[in-house]
Amino acid sequence: MTRGIVALFGLWLGLALACGDPKGGSATASETGTTGASGSDASTATDSASSTGGGGPGAGERCAPVAELGGGASECGAGLLCCSDDPAAQAGLLPAYRAAPTDATHGVPIFSESNNVLSYSGVCVDPEGVSDPLLNQCAVPCNPRWSPSEIASVCGGMTCCQTRPLGPKDCVVDPVTGRWRAFTGADILAGLTTWGSSVSTPQDPTAASCELFAGTADVNNPTFADCLTQLSVADQRGLCGSECPCVEDACDLKNPDAIPRCSP
């Protein structure tokens, strides 16, 4: 990804530390657990911040693609796209981007590319800064929790940059391991969460998009149930980029033996 995508994450970091997340409440420096970009990346972010493109959020700021559902206006400034950062695909597979066929390892993207408008989680992106965009001209969503080989498969020579830190209500004690971890959509069906406002950074908080995707809200329908299972909080959402700010796993840090991933 080009310099513009690196700038996107540098700008996100600065906004998160300085004035909180424009979507879903503010975030303090202690909540984000991030370390800043430096050198040319930092200066590029400053340049990007000075040109937001119009009356909406600028490049790197958060937005909700679902606002455009049914012909609604984009939440982003002029010339920018509100791009989903959620790569979730059916059956927990890797997303089949760019009209690739589905197979044993690639499934239909639920909240990105052709289904971008179903996502409640996104980032304003300058399409001119994306060197290898999806068919909707957006940057490529990825999951920071994928294995290195899975990230390489989707991002090529890039890495996967988490676009938002976990919030204080995103954590649960796993009933099997007894350890703190981030919520997943599977916890909805397991009865561990009611989702929505009970967590800090939920994708599709009322399952309205899953209902549209499946054509039903019947939890016994396998497509709807699978969609619920693929819902996530912030630790599973990101965009492919060349350099990423460090983002702490705020849920893992609740465990007494946790080792911080970011330098103090």
N, C-alpha and C positions, 0 to 999 in steps of 0.2 A: 504494500500500500504506500502511497506517496506521502510527501511531507504534510499534505493537508489532513490526512488521517491521524498522523502523529500529533498535529496541532489540536485536533479534536479532543484527544485525551488529555493533553496538557491544559486545555481550557476547562474541560470538565473538572480536573483536579483543582484548579484554582478556584472555580466557582463553589465546589463542594466545601473547600476549607474556609472560604471567605464569607459566603453568604448563604450556604445551605443548598439543598437540592430543590430546584424549582418545582419538582413533582413529588408529592408524598411527604412533605415536611422537611424541616431543616436538619442539617447534619453538622455536628461539631467536629473539631479536629480529632478528638479522642474517639468519636464514633467511626470516622472514616478509616483510621488506621493506615493512612497512605504516606508515601514519601514522594517528593516532587520530582518533576522532570528537570533536566539541567541542560546547559549549553544551548545549541541551536534549536532544540525542541522547545525550550522555554521561550525563546525569542519569537519563534514561529507562532506559539500560542498567543503571545501578546499581540502580534500582528492580526491574528484571526479575531481576537476579541474586539479590536478597534473597528471592525467592519461586520456588523451583524446582518446587513442586507435588507433592513426594513423594519416593519412594525412588530415583529414577533421575536421570539428567542433567537440568539445567534448560534453560529456553528459550535457544536460541542455541548449546548444546553439540552436539557431533557424536554421531551415532548411525548404526546400520546397519539400514535398513528390512528387509533380508533376514532379520533375526532373527525377524520375524513370519511368515515363510513356513511354511505348514503349521499355522497357529494358534499360533505362538510368541508370547511376551510382548514388548511394546514395550520398547525400551531406555530410553525417556524417562520422566520423572516423571509423576505423576498429572495428568490434564487436558491433557497435551501429546501431540502427534502426531510420530512420527518420519517426516519428509518427505524424500523424495529431492530432491537438488539437481542431478540429472543430466537435462537435457532431450533427450538423444540420441533421435533418431527414425530409422525405417528410411530407408535410402538417403541419409542425411545431410540430410534435409529438416527443415523446422521442425516441431515437434510439433503434431499435431492434437488440441488439448485440448478438454475439455468436450463430448465426443461429436461434435465437428465431423467432417465427412467428409474422407477423405484425397483429395488431388488432386495436381497437378503440383508444388506447393510445400509440402504438408503430409503427413507420414507418421505412422504409428502410433508413439506414444512407447514406447520399449523399457524404460525404467527409472523411469518416473514415472506419476502418476495411476493408471489401472487396473493398471499394472505396477509400482507403487511397491515392492512386496515383492521385486522382482528386484534392487533397487539395494543395493549395498554401501556407498554414500555418501549420507549424509543429515544433517539438522539437526533438533533438537527444536524444534517450533514450537507456540506457543499459538494455537489456531484462532480464538480471540476477537479476536486482533490482525490477522487477515487479512480485508481488506475485499472482495476479489474472488477467493475461493478456487477451486481446481479442484474437480472433482466428489467427490474424496476429502477435501475440506476443507483440503487442504494449500496452502501458498504456492506460487507459480508458479516452477518451475525455468526457468533461462535459461542461455545460453552467453555469457560475457563477451567471447568472440572473434567473436561475430556482428557483422555490420555494424550501424550505427545504425538503418537501416530495419528490419532483422530484429528487433532488440531492441524497437523501437517496436511492431512487429506483435504480439509476444508479451506485452510488458510494458505496453503502452499508453503512458501519460505517465510511467512510471517508467523507471529505468535497471536495468542488470543488475549485481548485486553478487557478485563472486567470494567464495565461502564458505570457501576454504581456500588457503593458499599452496602453491606447488610445493615439493617436497622435493628433497634433494640427488641422488637417483637418478632423477629424472624427466626428465633431459636427455639428448639425443643429438646428435651431429654429423650433420646432414643429408648423405646421400651425394651429392646433386646440387648443393646450394648451398655445402657446406662450412662452414655456419654452425650454431651451437648453436641448438636449439629444443627444445620439449617433445615427449615421445613422444606418438604417437597410436595408435589401434588398428590403423591401416593398417601400422604398423611390425611388427606381429606376423606378418602374412602376408608381409611383405617380408623376414622373417628378421633384423630388427634388434634384436629383443628376445624374450625368453621370457615376458615379462609377470610376473604374480605378484610374488614377493618381489624380483625384479630391479629393480623400480621402486618409488618411495616412496608414491604415492597412486593406485594402479590401481583403476578400476572393474572389478568382476567378475574378481578375480584369477586364478581357475581356469577361467573361462568356463562355470561351472556354470549361471549364469542365462541365458547365451546358448543353452546346450543346452536349457534349459526353454522359452525363447522360440521356438526353432526346431524343437523336438521331435527334435533330433538333434545329435550332436557331429561330424558328418561335414563336414570343411572344404570338401568339394566341393559341399555343399548351399548354394545361394545365400543362403538366409535366415540360416543360421549364419555363413557367411563375411561377410555384410554386418553382422551383429551384432558380430563381432570388429572389423570396420573402424570401427564407431561407438564403440568403447570409448575412454576418455579418462583423462587424469590431471587434476589439480586446476584447471589453467588454463581448462578448458572446462566448469566446473560452477559454478552460481550460483543465486541467487534474485532475483526482481524486487523492487526497493526504491526508496525515494525518495532516499536518500543512501548512498554506499558509502565505506568506508575504502579508501585506496589500497593496492594489492597489487602488488609488483614482479614482473616476469617474470624469475625467477631464472635461467632458461635463457638468455634473450637477453642478460642481463648478463655471460655468459661470453664474448660476442663482444667483441673489442677496441674496436669502434666504437660499442658500445651506449650509449644515452642513458637514464639512469634515469627512470622515469615518476613516481616519488614524490619529494617534497622531502626533503632530508636531515633 
